[in-house]
């Protein structure tokens, strides 16, 4: 179902692939595949039937978008999104009252401020896997019912939480206290990347006859993965990655007000950390 978040995600892919060093965002593609992706992004259009599968269409195929989460989900969706929506509504209401009070009762002798904090709910790799597979299989059901051109199938998967980090477990069976010289430093990633997840790469590889590419979008960046090439990618990763949540992630919103002697007021803006 096409909407603002789908178009915004596609725009992220386009911007990312137009940046310097974009070749590093392609995984398992030949030059002819890269040319194919570039042509798709130049000719793609939103589905005229905006409430139906897929979100975008082009001459030889489609792009379908879905989001995944590493937080707990219920029948209403991701726990983090639910709590974040409640937090934003609370901040907006209380900020409005704060401004009204400052305007109604100016005081040159003090600086007034307000702040709010929300601790992110629990995140885990297990939650992410469950969300990934559930959404993949749900959208594959829609794929199977789709009667349009499916020669080039693309799933555009967006991970917005950015709550998991990855650490290459190079020394899994290393002898404690033994030195390694300058042989190798393990890779540490501050955000989850599908291209380093051997478990889910093997999972999506089983659907290579249906889906040709995956666009994995994380933050403002992306990875373009050709499913047929996954066995080659796996050979480049002899070790697994430890995937774990950040510790104690908290969202903070603040506002301040200063009343000057001439009764002009300067108000701070809400910002997030």
N, C-alpha and C positions, 0 to 999 in steps of 0.2 A: 504494500500500500504506500503510494508516493506521498511525501509531505516535505516539510521544511528540513527535518533532520536528515532525511535521505539526500536531499540536494546539498545540504551543508557538508555531509560526509563525502560525497562525490567531489565537491570543490576542494576538500582537503587533499584528496588523492591527486587531483590535477595540479594543485599548487606544489605538492611535495615532489611530483615527478618532473616539474619544471625548474627545480632548484639545482644548484651546482652539486655534483656528486650523485646524481639520481641513479646512475648505474648500480650503485650499492643497494638500491631498494628492490632490485629484480633478483629473484631466486629461482634458478633452474630454467631460465629463458635463453633462447638463441636470439640472434639479431632479428630474425624474421618474426619471432614472437613479440619482441619489443616494438617492432614496427606495427604489428597487429594491434597491440594495446594502444599505441599512439593514435592509430586510425580510428579505433573504437571511441576513444575519448573525444575525438573531433566530430564524430557523426552521431553520437548517442542522443536520444531524446527521451523525455519522461513518457511513461505509458499514458496514452490518452484515457484509458480506463483506470483512473487514479486509485480506485479502491480494490483493484485486482492485481494478482501476480502477473508479471514482475514489476519492479519500480521503474526500470529503464529498459529501452529496447534499441537495437540497432539492426542493420541489415541481416546479419548472420546469427543473432543471438540476443542475450539479455544480461542485465545486472540486477540482482536482488540484494537488498540491504537488510541486515538485522543487527541488533546490539546484543552483547553478552555482558554478564556481570560476574564479579567474584564475591559478591555479597549474597546473603541468604535471600531466597525468593519465596513468595507466597502467591496466593491466587490474584493478588493485586499487583504483582510484579516485584522488582528488586527492592529489598529492604532499604538500601542506601538511597535510592531515588525517592522512596516514600518519605523517609526521614528528612532528606534534603529539601523536599517541597514544603513540608511542615515548618522547617527551620526558616526558610526564605519568607514564608507567609508571616511568621512571627516577627522576624526582623523588620519587614516592611510596615506592619501595623504599629509596632512599638517605636520605630523611627519616625513615623508620621506624628504620633503623640508627642514624642520628644521635641520635634520641630515646633509643633503648635504651642507647647509649654514654654519653649525658649522665646518665641515671638510674643507670647502673651505676658511673660514675666521676665523681661530683660534684666540682667544684673552685671554691672561692670566690674564687680569685685571678685568674680570667680569664673573659672573655666569649667564648663559642664560637659560631661561625656557619658556615653553609654556603650556597652559592649555585650556581645553574645557569643557563645561558643557551643559547638556541636561536635562531639566525638563520633568519628565514623563507626558504623557497626562492624561486626566481625567480618573479615574477608578471609578467603582460603582458596587454595588451588582446587580443592575438591568441589567447592561451589562453582568455580569457573568452568571446570570440566562438565559438570552437570548442566549448567546454563548453555554451554557451547553445543553439546550433543542434543539437548532438547530442542534448541532453536534450529540447528542444522536439519534435524529430522522432520520438524514441522514444516520447514520451508521446502524440503525435498518432497514432501507430500504434495505441496502446491505445484512444484516443478513437474511431478508425474501427471498432474491433471492439466497442465498447460499445453495448449495445442499450437502455440506459435513456434517460430524458428528456435531450435535449441542446439544448433550446431556448435555455438560457443557459449557455454554457460559460465557465468561468473557470480560468485557469492561475495558480497562486500560486507565484511564482518567488522563491527566497531566495538572496541573496548574503551569505555569512557571512564571507568573507575580509577585507573592508574594507581591501584592500591597494592599491587604485587611487584616484587623485585626478583631478579634471577641471578644465581651465582653458579658458575661452572664448577662442577664437583671433580676437578682434576685429581685431587688427592684422596679420593674415596678409599683406596686400598693402600695408601702410603704409610710407611713405617713412621710412627710418631717420633719426632725429633731429627729425622734424617733430612739433610740438606738437598736442595735441587739446583744449586748454582744459579746460573742465569738462563736455565732451559726454557722456562715458560711461566707466565703469570695467568691465573684463571681469569676468565671474562666475567665482569660484574655488570649487570644491566639494571638501571633504576626503574624500568617499567617492563612489564610482561611483554614478550615477543613470541609470536606463534612460530617463527622460523627456528627457535631454539627448543621448542617443545616436541621431543621425539614421540611422545605418547599421542598427542593430537595430530601430529603430522602423519603418523601411521594410520590413524583413524580416518582422516579425510582422503588419504591415498586410495582407500577402498572404494571411493566414489569417483575415481578418475574418469570413468566412462560417462558420467553425467555432468560433472563440473570440470571445466578446463583450467580456470584460474580462480584463486582466492585473492581478494584485496583485503589485507588485514590493516585496519586503521587504529592507531593508538595515539592519543593526544593530537598533535599537529603533523604527525608523520605516518608513513604507511610502508607495507611490504607487499610486493606482488609475487605470488607463488604459483608456479606451474605444477599442478598435481602430478602429472606424469613423471616429473623429474625428482620427486621426493626421495626415491631410493638413492640417488646420487647425492642429495643434500645430507642424508643421514650418514653417509660414509665420511663426511667432513666433520662429524660430531661423535668422536669415540666415547665421550663422557656425557653423562646426564647433567641436567641443571637442577639445583635446589631452587624451588619456587616457593616463596613465603611472603606474607604480608608485611608492610611497614609497621613499625611499632608505634602505637599511640597517635595515629593521624587525627588531627583536630582542625576543624574549620572555624575561623574567627571572623566576626564582623564588628566594626567599630564606627562610632560617629562622635564628633566633638562640636562644641559651640562656644564662640568667644564674642561677647558683646563689647564693642568699643565705646569710648566716651561719647562719641557723636551718635550713638544708638544704631550705627550700622553693624550688621551681623555677618560674621563669617562662619560658614558651616562646613564641617568636614564631610567627605564622601565616604560611603560605606565601601570598605575594601575587604578582600579575602586574603588570608594567608594559609 
